[in-house]
Amino acid sequence: MKSAFLIAATSSGCGKTTLSLGLMRALIRKHVSIQPFKCGPDYIDTQFQSIAAERESINLDLFMSSDSHVRALFSLYSEDSDVSIVEGVMGMFDGFDKMKGSSADVAHILDIPVILLINAASTAYSVAATIYGFTHFCPDVKIAGVIFNRVASENHFSFLKKACADVGVECFGYLKKNEALQTPSRHLGLTLSSREVMNRFIDMAADEVEKNVEMERLLKATSLTEAPQKEKLKISVLSDFTVAVARDEAFSFIYPANLKTFGKIVYFSPIHDSHLPAADLVYLPGGYPELFADKLSENINLRNEIKAFAENGGRILAECGGLIYLCEAIDGQKMCGIFPMKATMNDSKLSLGYRRIDFPHATLKGHEFHYSHIIAPLSISGIATQQNVKGQKIETPVYRYKNTIAGYTHLYWAETDILKLWK
């Protein structure tokens, strides 16, 4: 029997990622096939989930894509798995516009139940009021049960279970308070050593889940009583088009659904490969080029080939880390030099948020998240205007040189013809 559910929490910082990864790995140990999903634009948790579930995690985002697209993605990727686990974002009802785009909104659109995670540190029976509020605030969203995190002892847990019982909501267990169960740094990248660190953390989380979470009862409570309605994923595929995608330790922030628009993909590493593959389009996604700037700089031949590709009119699309790679340098380390500007991590300041970008012939949505900034001559101006979710103008530029287009925003184009950018 198939099962599907969304893990939500009362607020950020409750431990959704720890519980999600632990559950996925614990079920994998039981030879249950898992399809992981992540609410929102996060491209780091999806990499952690892919390690835990041994299967590519998929973003479900109701700002960057339509409701029907989210349902179709869920239908397509869940089709051949036993259990579909969606990790929520922020607090359960926190969206980009009140509830819109929230974990609760995604659960409602997918028609799947919620497992509510509650941080039980410094509270006991008072969680009854919290559980009551979350289960009654939006009747359209079904909460199948509760799991507690940071529980101090069995005695502490007994108060929490009584709270669940008195509210009439199932309790599936808990995770003990454990300082070691803090998610490792999100700056790990994809190196072999970082995968080892993540695997150790995931195994520790899975051990805790196996001890104190009633997984069989959870799966029964979230089982699908009937086969989910299938929705076809509508994507315009560039069938006779070869795309070279940068993918290595420095470049890894990729939305898998975007890649479905490419007919043929060849992957390459700006760190390790000395030659650029033959392609109609080069895609440089985001990542951590600043952490590998010395290695990127040392790969002179590939940097020269990418610059020559741009000078000859080849199409290049670069996002965030990809933009940095196309600058002259980042903090003294030479990059490709396609754009006469420099990137720096000095005086770093976080810039983040959803973005709507109006290009001359297309409108795309995406998400901006970076600490670095660009030092550019005043003569260089942007080719598109960006707005946040409130419609306010954002000054972050999108740059173009010949057929090279680059900006800080991570674009989502799975429902769009990306070639419209070059019209």
C-alpha positions in Angstrom: 0.0 0.0 0.0 1.4 3.4 -1.0 1.8 6.2 1.5 2.3 9.9 1.1 2.7 12.7 3.6 4.2 16.2 4.3 6.4 16.9 7.3 5.5 20.4 8.6 6.5 22.2 11.7 5.2 24.9 14.0 8.1 27.2 13.0 11.5 27.2 11.4 14.2 25.5 13.4 12.1 22.7 14.8 14.1 20.0 13.0 12.1 19.2 9.9 15.3 18.3 7.9 16.6 16.0 10.7 13.3 14.2 10.9 12.9 14.0 7.1 16.3 12.6 6.5 16.1 10.2 9.5 12.7 8.8 8.3 13.9 8.4 4.7 17.0 6.5 5.7 15.2 4.4 8.3 12.6 3.3 5.7 15.4 2.6 3.1 16.9 0.2 5.6 13.5 -1.6 5.6 13.8 -1.8 1.8 11.0 0.7 1.3 11.4 2.9 -1.8 11.2 6.6 -1.0 10.5 9.5 -3.3 11.7 12.7 -1.5 10.3 16.2 -2.2 11.0 19.6 -0.8 8.6 22.6 -0.5 10.0 25.8 -1.8 13.1 26.9 -3.7 15.7 25.2 -1.4 18.3 23.4 -3.5 20.6 22.3 -0.6 18.1 20.2 1.4 17.2 18.4 -1.8 20.8 17.3 -2.1 20.7 16.0 1.5 17.4 14.2 0.8 18.8 12.6 -2.4 21.6 11.1 -0.3 19.2 9.8 2.4 16.6 8.4 0.0 19.0 7.2 -2.7 16.8 9.0 -5.2 16.7 12.5 -6.7 14.6 15.0 -4.6 12.2 17.3 -6.4 11.2 20.9 -5.5 7.5 21.7 -5.2 7.1 25.5 -5.3 3.9 27.3 -5.7 5.4 30.7 -6.4 7.8 29.7 -9.2 5.3 27.2 -10.8 1.5 26.6 -11.1 -0.6 24.4 -9.0 -1.1 22.0 -11.8 2.7 21.8 -12.4 3.3 20.9 -8.8 0.6 18.2 -8.9 2.1 16.8 -12.1 5.6 16.7 -10.7 4.3 14.9 -7.6 2.4 12.4 -9.7 5.2 11.7 -12.1 8.0 11.2 -9.5 5.8 9.3 -7.0 4.5 6.8 -9.5 7.1 4.1 -8.8 7.8 4.6 -5.1 6.3 3.1 -2.0 6.3 6.2 0.1 6.4 9.9 -0.9 7.8 12.2 1.7 7.5 16.0 1.3 9.6 18.2 3.6 7.9 21.4 4.4 9.3 24.9 4.6 9.3 27.3 7.6 6.2 27.1 9.8 3.3 25.1 8.5 1.2 28.1 7.4 4.1 30.5 6.4 3.8 31.3 2.7 5.0 34.1 0.4 1.5 35.7 0.8 -0.1 34.7 4.1 -0.8 30.9 3.5 -0.1 30.9 -0.2 2.9 28.7 -1.1 3.2 27.4 2.5 3.6 23.7 3.5 -0.1 23.6 4.3 -0.9 25.0 0.9 1.2 22.3 -0.8 -0.4 19.5 1.3 -3.9 20.8 0.4 -3.1 21.0 -3.3 -1.6 17.5 -3.3 -4.4 16.2 -1.1 -1.9 14.5 1.3 -1.9 14.5 5.1 0.6 16.4 7.3 2.8 15.0 10.1 3.3 18.0 12.4 6.7 18.3 14.1 6.8 20.2 17.4 9.8 21.4 19.2 9.1 20.2 22.7 12.1 21.9 24.4 11.0 24.0 27.4 7.3 22.9 27.2 5.1 19.9 28.2 1.3 19.7 28.5 1.0 23.3 27.1 1.6 21.8 23.6 -2.1 20.7 23.7 -3.1 24.3 22.9 -0.5 24.4 20.0 -1.8 21.1 18.6 -5.4 22.2 18.9 -4.7 25.4 17.1 -2.8 23.8 14.2 -5.4 21.1 13.7 -8.3 23.5 13.7 -6.9 26.6 12.0 -7.4 25.2 8.5 -9.8 22.3 8.3 -9.0 21.8 4.6 -5.5 20.4 5.7 -5.5 17.1 7.5 -3.0 16.6 10.2 -2.5 12.8 10.6 -0.4 13.0 13.7 2.4 14.6 15.7 6.1 13.9 16.3 8.0 15.7 19.0 11.6 16.8 18.8 14.2 17.7 21.5 12.4 15.6 24.1 14.3 15.4 27.4 13.1 12.1 28.9 10.4 9.4 28.9 8.7 11.4 31.7 8.7 14.5 29.5 7.3 12.5 26.6 4.5 11.2 28.8 3.1 14.8 29.3 3.4 15.3 25.5 1.5 12.1 24.8 -1.3 13.1 27.2 -1.6 16.4 25.4 -2.1 14.6 22.1 -4.6 12.2 23.5 -6.7 15.0 25.1 -6.8 16.9 21.8 -7.6 13.7 19.9 -4.5 13.7 17.6 -2.3 10.7 17.2 1.3 10.8 18.5 3.8 8.8 16.4 6.8 9.3 18.7 9.7 11.6 19.3 13.3 12.5 18.8 15.4 12.9 21.9 17.3 16.0 22.7 20.7 15.5 21.2 23.2 18.2 20.3 24.7 15.9 17.7 21.5 15.9 15.8 22.1 19.4 14.3 22.1 19.5 10.5 25.7 19.9 9.2 26.7 23.0 7.5 24.9 23.8 4.3 28.2 24.9 2.8 29.4 21.3 2.4 29.2 21.0 -1.3 29.4 17.7 -3.0 32.8 16.4 -2.2 33.3 12.8 -1.1 34.3 13.9 2.4 31.1 16.0 2.8 29.0 13.1 1.6 30.6 11.0 4.3 29.7 13.6 6.9 26.1 13.8 5.7 25.8 10.0 5.7 27.0 9.8 9.3 24.5 12.4 10.3 21.7 10.8 8.4 22.5 7.4 9.9 22.4 8.9 13.4 19.0 10.5 12.7 17.7 7.2 11.3 18.9 5.4 14.5 16.9 7.8 16.5 13.8 7.4 14.4 14.0 3.6 14.6 14.2 3.8 18.4 11.4 6.3 19.1 9.1 6.7 16.1 6.3 4.2 15.3 6.9 4.1 11.5 4.4 1.3 10.7 1.6 3.2 12.4 2.7 6.4 10.7 2.6 4.7 7.3 -0.8 3.2 8.0 -2.2 6.6 9.0 -0.9 8.2 5.8 -1.7 5.4 3.4 -3.5 6.2 0.2 -7.0 4.8 0.2 -7.2 5.1 -3.6 -4.8 5.5 -6.4 -3.8 9.2 -6.8 -5.1 11.0 -9.9 -2.4 11.2 -12.5 -1.6 14.6 -14.0 0.6 14.8 -17.1 3.6 17.0 -16.8 3.5 19.6 -19.6 7.0 20.6 -20.6 8.3 22.0 -23.9 11.4 19.8 -24.6 14.2 21.2 -26.8 14.5 17.8 -28.6 17.3 18.6 -31.1 19.3 20.6 -28.6 22.4 19.7 -26.7 23.0 21.5 -23.4 26.3 21.3 -21.5 25.5 21.5 -17.8 28.2 22.4 -15.2 28.0 20.0 -12.3 30.6 19.4 -9.7 31.6 20.5 -6.2 31.4 24.2 -7.2 28.2 24.0 -9.3 25.3 22.0 -8.0 22.2 24.2 -7.4 19.9 22.7 -10.0 16.2 22.3 -10.2 15.7 18.8 -11.8 12.5 19.8 -13.6 14.4 22.5 -15.5 16.7 19.8 -17.0 13.6 18.0 -18.3 13.3 20.8 -20.9 16.7 19.8 -22.4 16.7 17.2 -25.2 20.3 16.0 -24.7 22.4 16.8 -21.7 26.2 16.5 -21.3 27.7 17.2 -17.9 31.1 18.8 -17.4 33.2 20.0 -14.5 34.7 23.5 -14.5 37.1 22.2 -11.8 38.2 18.8 -13.3 37.6 18.9 -17.1 40.0 20.7 -19.4 37.6 21.0 -22.4 34.1 22.3 -22.9 31.8 19.7 -24.5 30.2 20.5 -27.9 26.8 22.1 -27.1 24.1 24.5 -28.3 23.8 26.0 -24.9 26.1 26.1 -21.8 24.3 26.2 -18.4 26.3 27.3 -15.4 24.0 26.9 -12.3 24.7 28.2 -8.8 26.9 26.7 -6.2 30.0 27.5 -4.2 32.6 28.8 -6.7 34.1 30.9 -3.9 35.1 27.8 -2.0 36.8 26.4 -5.0 38.0 29.6 -6.6 41.7 28.5 -6.7 40.9 25.2 -8.5 38.6 27.1 -11.0 41.3 29.6 -11.6 43.9 27.0 -12.2 41.8 25.4 -15.0 43.0 27.9 -17.5 42.2 25.9 -20.6 38.5 25.5 -19.8 38.1 29.1 -18.8 39.6 30.1 -22.1 37.2 27.7 -24.0 34.2 29.1 -22.2 35.2 32.7 -23.0 35.8 31.7 -26.7 32.4 30.1 -26.8 30.9 33.4 -25.6 32.9 35.5 -28.0 31.7 33.3 -30.9 28.1 34.0 -30.0 27.4 30.7 -28.2 24.4 30.7 -25.8 25.4 30.7 -22.1 23.0 30.9 -19.2 24.6 31.5 -15.8 23.0 31.8 -12.3 24.6 33.2 -9.1 27.7 31.1 -8.8 27.7 30.8 -12.6 27.6 34.6 -12.8 30.7 34.8 -10.5 32.5 32.3 -12.7 32.0 34.5 -15.7 33.4 37.6 -14.1 37.0 38.7 -14.3 37.8 37.5 -10.8 36.5 36.7 -7.4 38.7 38.1 -4.6 41.9 38.0 -6.6 41.3 34.6 -8.2 40.9 34.8 -12.0 37.7 33.6 -13.6 36.5 33.5 -17.2 36.5 37.2 -17.8 33.4 37.4 -20.1 32.0 40.3 -18.1 34.4 43.2 -17.2 33.5 43.1 -13.5 34.6 41.4 -10.3 32.9 39.4 -7.6 33.8 39.6 -3.9 32.8 38.0 -0.6 34.1 41.0 1.3 31.5 43.0 3.3 29.1 40.1 2.5 25.4 40.7 3.1 22.6 38.2 2.5 20.3 39.0 -0.4 17.4 36.6 -0.7 13.7 36.3 -1.8 11.4 35.2 -4.6 11.8 37.2 -7.8 9.7 37.8 -10.9 12.0 38.8 -13.8 10.7 40.6 -16.9 13.0 40.0 -19.9 12.3 41.6 -23.3 10.5 38.5 -24.6 9.7 36.4 -21.5 8.8 36.6 -17.9 10.3 34.1 -15.5 10.2 33.5 -11.8 13.0 32.4 -9.5 14.8 32.8 -6.2 17.7 35.0 -5.2 20.1 33.8 -2.4 23.7 35.0 -2.1 26.2 36.7 0.1 28.6 37.9 -2.5 28.2 41.0 -4.6 29.4 42.3 -7.9 31.7 45.3 -8.5 30.8 46.5 -12.0 31.6 49.7 -14.0 28.8 52.2 -14.2 28.6 51.6 -18.0 27.3 48.1 -17.5 23.5 48.0 -17.1 21.0 45.2 -16.8 18.7 43.8 -19.5 15.7 42.8 -17.3 13.7 44.2 -14.4 13.1 42.2 -11.2 10.4 42.5 -8.6 9.8 40.7 -5.3 6.6 39.0 -4.3 5.0 42.4 -3.4 5.8 43.8 -6.8 8.5 46.1 -5.5 11.5 46.7 -7.8 14.7 44.8 -6.9 17.9 46.4 -8.1 19.8 43.1 -8.7 20.7 43.2 -12.4 20.6 40.5 -15.1 23.6 41.0 -17.5 24.0 40.2 -21.1 27.1 40.1 -23.4 26.4 38.8 -26.9 24.4 35.6 -26.2 25.7 35.2 -22.6 23.0 35.9 -20.0 23.8 35.9 -16.3 22.3 37.0 -13.0 22.1 36.2 -9.4 18.6 34.8 -9.5 18.1 31.0 -9.7 15.5 30.7 -12.5 12.7 28.2 -12.7 11.7 27.6 -16.3 10.2 24.1 -16.5 6.9 25.6 -17.7 8.5 28.1 -20.1 10.5 28.0 -23.3 13.9 29.1 -22.1 15.0 30.0 -25.6 12.7 33.0 -25.5 15.5 34.7 -23.5 17.6 34.9 -26.7 14.9 36.3 -29.0 
